Amino acid sequence: MGLTNSAIIVIVLVACLAVTALGASLFKHYKPADRETPFSPGYEQKLYMAEVRAREFDAMTQECWARDPESRYVPPPTYYRPHNQIEDTNTRDTGSY
């Protein structure tokens, strides 16, 4: 029981469309148009994500302290903490007049 000719034609057409769509999306992603810039989240979104990361970092620290007494070690001041200062790259001065 093989596939009919119609089924083979439909499968080939769908595969060609999928390959064409994949190729177009990859080309657009890796070689955008001259004036097109890649997606960059806005300043408010960056601030919100920094707040979420800091909140999750504090929650993970509290959970570790509750489970593991050895994790209550206070790290030195050079220990990495998620930063909350976000640069607004959308309104940054480019130096051109």
VMD Tcl script that builds the backbone (N, CA, C; Angstrom):
set m [mol new atoms 291]
animate dup $m
set s [atomselect $m all]
$s set {name element resname resid chain x y z} {
  {N N MET 1 A 0.837 -1.179 0.000}
  {CA C MET 1 A 0.000 0.000 0.000}
  {C C MET 1 A 0.879 1.239 0.000}
  {N N GLY 2 A 1.147 1.751 -1.127}
  {CA C GLY 2 A 1.943 2.960 -1.243}
  {C C GLY 2 A 1.057 4.197 -1.242}
  {N N LEU 3 A 1.689 5.308 -1.232}
  {CA C LEU 3 A 0.957 6.574 -1.284}
  {C C LEU 3 A 0.511 6.838 -2.714}
  {N N THR 4 A -0.606 7.501 -2.833}
  {CA C THR 4 A -1.083 7.856 -4.170}
  {C C THR 4 A -0.268 9.027 -4.694}
  {N N ASN 5 A -0.378 9.257 -5.984}
  {CA C ASN 5 A 0.352 10.376 -6.595}
  {C C ASN 5 A -0.086 11.710 -5.997}
  {N N SER 6 A -1.349 11.860 -5.716}
  {CA C SER 6 A -1.860 13.109 -5.123}
  {C C SER 6 A -1.259 13.357 -3.746}
  {N N ALA 7 A -1.133 12.323 -2.946}
  {CA C ALA 7 A -0.567 12.475 -1.604}
  {C C ALA 7 A 0.905 12.861 -1.682}
  {N N ILE 8 A 1.625 12.264 -2.609}
  {CA C ILE 8 A 3.050 12.598 -2.770}
  {C C ILE 8 A 3.209 14.053 -3.196}
  {N N ILE 9 A 2.356 14.513 -4.110}
  {CA C ILE 9 A 2.429 15.903 -4.573}
  {C C ILE 9 A 2.134 16.862 -3.416}
  {N N VAL 10 A 1.133 16.564 -2.599}
  {CA C VAL 10 A 0.796 17.425 -1.458}
  {C C VAL 10 A 1.951 17.453 -0.461}
  {N N ILE 11 A 2.552 16.313 -0.173}
  {CA C ILE 11 A 3.674 16.249 0.766}
  {C C ILE 11 A 4.847 17.060 0.246}
  {N N VAL 12 A 5.159 16.946 -1.036}
  {CA C VAL 12 A 6.274 17.699 -1.625}
  {C C VAL 12 A 5.985 19.197 -1.578}
  {N N LEU 13 A 4.762 19.604 -1.891}
  {CA C LEU 13 A 4.422 21.029 -1.845}
  {C C LEU 13 A 4.527 21.589 -0.431}
  {N N VAL 14 A 4.017 20.878 0.543}
  {CA C VAL 14 A 4.099 21.342 1.931}
  {C C VAL 14 A 5.548 21.415 2.390}
  {N N ALA 15 A 6.366 20.443 2.018}
  {CA C ALA 15 A 7.784 20.464 2.380}
  {C C ALA 15 A 8.496 21.649 1.728}
  {N N CYS 16 A 8.189 21.926 0.468}
  {CA C CYS 16 A 8.804 23.077 -0.213}
  {C C CYS 16 A 8.409 24.391 0.449}
  {N N LEU 17 A 7.139 24.519 0.814}
  {CA C LEU 17 A 6.696 25.736 1.513}
  {C C LEU 17 A 7.393 25.888 2.861}
  {N N ALA 18 A 7.548 24.789 3.586}
  {CA C ALA 18 A 8.210 24.847 4.887}
  {C C ALA 18 A 9.677 25.238 4.732}
  {N N VAL 19 A 10.370 24.674 3.769}
  {CA C VAL 19 A 11.774 25.009 3.542}
  {C C VAL 19 A 11.917 26.468 3.126}
  {N N THR 20 A 11.025 26.964 2.273}
  {CA C THR 20 A 11.070 28.358 1.843}
  {C C THR 20 A 10.833 29.303 3.019}
  {N N ALA 21 A 9.859 29.012 3.859}
  {CA C ALA 21 A 9.577 29.857 5.027}
  {C C ALA 21 A 10.749 29.840 6.005}
  {N N LEU 22 A 11.328 28.673 6.235}
  {CA C LEU 22 A 12.480 28.575 7.132}
  {C C LEU 22 A 13.662 29.356 6.581}
  {N N GLY 23 A 13.928 29.217 5.291}
  {CA C GLY 23 A 15.030 29.954 4.675}
  {C C GLY 23 A 14.827 31.454 4.746}
  {N N ALA 24 A 13.603 31.915 4.496}
  {CA C ALA 24 A 13.320 33.351 4.555}
  {C C ALA 24 A 13.497 33.892 5.968}
  {N N SER 25 A 13.028 33.146 6.952}
  {CA C SER 25 A 13.158 33.633 8.331}
  {C C SER 25 A 14.616 33.652 8.783}
  {N N LEU 26 A 15.390 32.642 8.407}
  {CA C LEU 26 A 16.813 32.636 8.763}
  {C C LEU 26 A 17.558 33.762 8.061}
  {N N PHE 27 A 17.253 33.999 6.788}
  {CA C PHE 27 A 17.912 35.073 6.047}
  {C C PHE 27 A 17.575 36.424 6.660}
  {N N LYS 28 A 16.321 36.630 7.014}
  {CA C LYS 28 A 15.913 37.906 7.616}
  {C C LYS 28 A 16.544 38.099 8.983}
  {N N HIS 29 A 16.739 37.008 9.725}
  {CA C HIS 29 A 17.330 37.108 11.058}
  {C C HIS 29 A 18.823 37.403 10.992}
  {N N TYR 30 A 19.540 36.719 10.137}
  {CA C TYR 30 A 20.993 36.867 10.087}
  {C C TYR 30 A 21.472 37.952 9.137}
  {N N LYS 31 A 20.648 38.422 8.234}
  {CA C LYS 31 A 21.032 39.492 7.317}
  {C C LYS 31 A 19.843 40.432 7.139}
  {N N PRO 32 A 19.578 41.278 8.163}
  {CA C PRO 32 A 18.416 42.169 8.075}
  {C C PRO 32 A 18.663 43.281 7.052}
  {N N ALA 33 A 17.609 43.979 6.695}
  {CA C ALA 33 A 17.711 45.102 5.770}
  {C C ALA 33 A 18.582 46.193 6.390}
  {N N ASP 34 A 19.027 47.126 5.573}
  {CA C ASP 34 A 19.961 48.163 6.022}
  {C C ASP 34 A 19.433 48.967 7.201}
  {N N ARG 35 A 18.220 49.418 7.134}
  {CA C ARG 35 A 17.683 50.290 8.184}
  {C C ARG 35 A 16.942 49.523 9.262}
  {N N GLU 36 A 16.840 48.244 9.132}
  {CA C GLU 36 A 16.098 47.439 10.095}
  {C C GLU 36 A 17.001 47.055 11.257}
  {N N THR 37 A 16.543 47.303 12.466}
  {CA C THR 37 A 17.326 46.955 13.644}
  {C C THR 37 A 16.708 45.731 14.309}
  {N N PRO 38 A 17.526 44.914 14.942}
  {CA C PRO 38 A 16.961 43.767 15.655}
  {C C PRO 38 A 16.131 44.238 16.848}
  {N N PHE 39 A 15.260 43.371 17.318}
  {CA C PHE 39 A 14.367 43.730 18.426}
  {C C PHE 39 A 15.165 44.073 19.675}
  {N N SER 40 A 14.804 45.169 20.301}
  {CA C SER 40 A 15.397 45.573 21.562}
  {C C SER 40 A 14.258 45.984 22.486}
  {N N PRO 41 A 14.149 45.339 23.652}
  {CA C PRO 41 A 13.049 45.712 24.553}
  {C C PRO 41 A 13.210 47.152 25.031}
  {N N GLY 42 A 12.109 47.773 25.335}
  {CA C GLY 42 A 12.115 49.152 25.797}
  {C C GLY 42 A 12.702 49.303 27.192}
  {N N TYR 43 A 12.886 50.540 27.585}
  {CA C TYR 43 A 13.492 50.858 28.877}
  {C C TYR 43 A 12.653 50.318 30.028}
  {N N GLU 44 A 11.325 50.486 29.956}
  {CA C GLU 44 A 10.452 50.005 31.027}
  {C C GLU 44 A 10.529 48.482 31.156}
  {N N GLN 45 A 10.600 47.783 30.000}
  {CA C GLN 45 A 10.697 46.328 30.036}
  {C C GLN 45 A 12.016 45.891 30.673}
  {N N LYS 46 A 13.100 46.593 30.369}
  {CA C LYS 46 A 14.401 46.262 30.965}
  {C C LYS 46 A 14.383 46.469 32.481}
  {N N LEU 47 A 13.750 47.567 32.925}
  {CA C LEU 47 A 13.639 47.809 34.365}
  {C C LEU 47 A 12.822 46.719 35.043}
  {N N TYR 48 A 11.718 46.337 34.420}
  {CA C TYR 48 A 10.865 45.304 34.995}
  {C C TYR 48 A 11.615 43.975 35.095}
  {N N MET 49 A 12.343 43.595 34.065}
  {CA C MET 49 A 13.065 42.325 34.091}
  {C C MET 49 A 14.192 42.356 35.128}
  {N N ALA 50 A 14.840 43.506 35.309}
  {CA C ALA 50 A 15.866 43.609 36.346}
  {C C ALA 50 A 15.241 43.439 37.730}
  {N N GLU 51 A 14.047 44.004 37.918}
  {CA C GLU 51 A 13.346 43.850 39.193}
  {C C GLU 51 A 12.958 42.386 39.435}
  {N N VAL 52 A 12.484 41.713 38.394}
  {CA C VAL 52 A 12.108 40.300 38.525}
  {C C VAL 52 A 13.329 39.450 38.861}
  {N N ARG 53 A 14.457 39.713 38.186}
  {CA C ARG 53 A 15.679 38.947 38.476}
  {C C ARG 53 A 16.136 39.160 39.913}
  {N N ALA 54 A 16.087 40.403 40.391}
  {CA C ALA 54 A 16.504 40.683 41.768}
  {C C ALA 54 A 15.567 40.006 42.766}
  {N N ARG 55 A 14.257 40.038 42.498}
  {CA C ARG 55 A 13.283 39.413 43.388}
  {C C ARG 55 A 13.493 37.900 43.419}
  {N N GLU 56 A 13.708 37.289 42.254}
  {CA C GLU 56 A 13.938 35.845 42.204}
  {C C GLU 56 A 15.258 35.473 42.884}
  {N N PHE 57 A 16.280 36.315 42.738}
  {CA C PHE 57 A 17.565 36.056 43.386}
  {C C PHE 57 A 17.402 36.057 44.900}
  {N N ASP 58 A 16.657 37.036 45.428}
  {CA C ASP 58 A 16.415 37.095 46.871}
  {C C ASP 58 A 15.591 35.895 47.344}
  {N N ALA 59 A 14.597 35.487 46.552}
  {CA C ALA 59 A 13.769 34.337 46.924}
  {C C ALA 59 A 14.602 33.059 46.948}
  {N N MET 60 A 15.494 32.892 45.978}
  {CA C MET 60 A 16.351 31.701 45.967}
  {C C MET 60 A 17.307 31.698 47.151}
  {N N THR 61 A 17.819 32.866 47.503}
  {CA C THR 61 A 18.716 32.961 48.652}
  {C C THR 61 A 17.990 32.560 49.928}
  {N N GLN 62 A 16.765 33.067 50.112}
  {CA C GLN 62 A 15.988 32.722 51.306}
  {C C GLN 62 A 15.668 31.228 51.354}
  {N N GLU 63 A 15.369 30.646 50.209}
  {CA C GLU 63 A 15.062 29.217 50.173}
  {C C GLU 63 A 16.289 28.380 50.516}
  {N N CYS 64 A 17.444 28.793 50.021}
  {CA C CYS 64 A 18.678 28.069 50.348}
  {C C CYS 64 A 18.989 28.181 51.839}
  {N N TRP 65 A 18.784 29.344 52.409}
  {CA C TRP 65 A 19.065 29.527 53.828}
  {C C TRP 65 A 18.164 28.638 54.672}
  {N N ALA 66 A 16.928 28.448 54.238}
  {CA C ALA 66 A 15.992 27.636 55.008}
  {C C ALA 66 A 16.363 26.152 54.943}
  {N N ARG 67 A 16.948 25.699 53.852}
  {CA C ARG 67 A 17.243 24.285 53.674}
  {C C ARG 67 A 18.647 23.891 54.129}
  {N N ASP 68 A 19.613 24.761 53.903}
  {CA C ASP 68 A 21.009 24.381 54.111}
  {C C ASP 68 A 21.683 25.363 55.063}
  {N N PRO 69 A 22.033 24.926 56.282}
  {CA C PRO 69 A 22.659 25.848 57.239}
  {C C PRO 69 A 24.021 26.362 56.762}
  {N N GLU 70 A 24.729 25.589 55.956}
  {CA C GLU 70 A 26.034 26.042 55.477}
  {C C GLU 70 A 25.915 27.168 54.469}
  {N N SER 71 A 24.765 27.317 53.868}
  {CA C SER 71 A 24.598 28.374 52.875}
  {C C SER 71 A 24.359 29.732 53.518}
  {N N ARG 72 A 24.332 29.798 54.841}
  {CA C ARG 72 A 24.119 31.073 55.526}
  {C C ARG 72 A 25.393 31.900 55.607}
  {N N TYR 73 A 26.428 31.429 54.964}
  {CA C TYR 73 A 27.676 32.177 54.889}
  {C C TYR 73 A 27.424 33.513 54.195}
  {N N VAL 74 A 27.866 34.578 54.818}
  {CA C VAL 74 A 27.686 35.904 54.226}
  {C C VAL 74 A 28.828 36.135 53.235}
  {N N PRO 75 A 28.512 36.333 51.981}
  {CA C PRO 75 A 29.563 36.499 50.980}
  {C C PRO 75 A 30.295 37.819 51.148}
  {N N PRO 76 A 31.518 37.897 50.651}
  {CA C PRO 76 A 32.261 39.163 50.715}
  {C C PRO 76 A 31.590 40.217 49.846}
  {N N PRO 77 A 31.964 41.482 50.031}
  {CA C PRO 77 A 31.309 42.565 49.279}
  {C C PRO 77 A 31.488 42.453 47.768}
  {N N THR 78 A 32.454 41.693 47.291}
  {CA C THR 78 A 32.665 41.588 45.848}
  {C C THR 78 A 31.785 40.521 45.223}
  {N N TYR 79 A 30.905 39.893 46.021}
  {CA C TYR 79 A 30.030 38.845 45.510}
  {C C TYR 79 A 29.067 39.414 44.486}
  {N N TYR 80 A 28.792 38.647 43.439}
  {CA C TYR 80 A 27.904 39.108 42.373}
  {C C TYR 80 A 26.461 39.206 42.850}
  {N N ARG 81 A 25.871 40.344 42.612}
  {CA C ARG 81 A 24.444 40.530 42.829}
  {C C ARG 81 A 23.859 41.029 41.511}
  {N N PRO 82 A 22.676 40.607 41.154}
  {CA C PRO 82 A 22.072 41.125 39.928}
  {C C PRO 82 A 21.927 42.638 40.015}
  {N N HIS 83 A 22.325 43.341 38.992}
  {CA C HIS 83 A 22.260 44.798 39.022}
  {C C HIS 83 A 20.858 45.268 38.658}
  {N N ASN 84 A 20.517 46.411 39.177}
  {CA C ASN 84 A 19.204 46.976 38.915}
  {C C ASN 84 A 19.287 48.226 38.052}
  {N N GLN 85 A 20.489 48.649 37.712}
  {CA C GLN 85 A 20.633 49.828 36.884}
  {C C GLN 85 A 20.613 49.401 35.427}
  {N N ILE 86 A 19.699 49.954 34.674}
  {CA C ILE 86 A 19.518 49.615 33.278}
  {C C ILE 86 A 19.735 50.867 32.444}
  {N N GLU 87 A 20.519 50.733 31.397}
  {CA C GLU 87 A 20.761 51.851 30.498}
  {C C GLU 87 A 19.652 51.886 29.455}
  {N N ASP 88 A 19.137 53.072 29.195}
  {CA C ASP 88 A 18.119 53.220 28.167}
  {C C ASP 88 A 18.816 53.345 26.826}
  {N N THR 89 A 18.892 52.238 26.085}
  {CA C THR 89 A 19.620 52.235 24.816}
  {C C THR 89 A 18.807 52.857 23.699}
  {N N ASN 90 A 17.519 53.072 23.898}
  {CA C ASN 90 A 16.695 53.649 22.836}
  {C C ASN 90 A 16.894 55.155 22.707}
  {N N THR 91 A 17.320 55.835 23.767}
  {CA C THR 91 A 17.493 57.283 23.728}
  {C C THR 91 A 18.936 57.684 23.964}
  {N N ARG 92 A 19.855 56.767 23.762}
  {CA C ARG 92 A 21.268 57.028 24.000}
  {C C ARG 92 A 21.800 58.025 22.962}
  {N N ASP 93 A 22.674 58.920 23.408}
  {CA C ASP 93 A 23.281 59.910 22.526}
  {C C ASP 93 A 24.319 59.239 21.649}
  {N N THR 94 A 24.175 59.396 20.327}
  {CA C THR 94 A 25.109 58.767 19.399}
  {C C THR 94 A 26.271 59.661 19.032}
  {N N GLY 95 A 26.220 60.932 19.409}
  {CA C GLY 95 A 27.318 61.844 19.138}
  {C C GLY 95 A 27.246 62.484 17.756}
  {N N SER 96 A 26.246 62.191 16.955}
  {CA C SER 96 A 26.131 62.791 15.624}
  {C C SER 96 A 25.207 63.993 15.684}
  {N N TYR 97 A 25.547 65.020 14.938}
  {CA C TYR 97 A 24.745 66.254 14.935}
  {C C TYR 97 A 24.192 66.506 13.575}
}
mol reanalyze $m
mol bondsrecalc $m
mol representation Tube
mol addrep $m
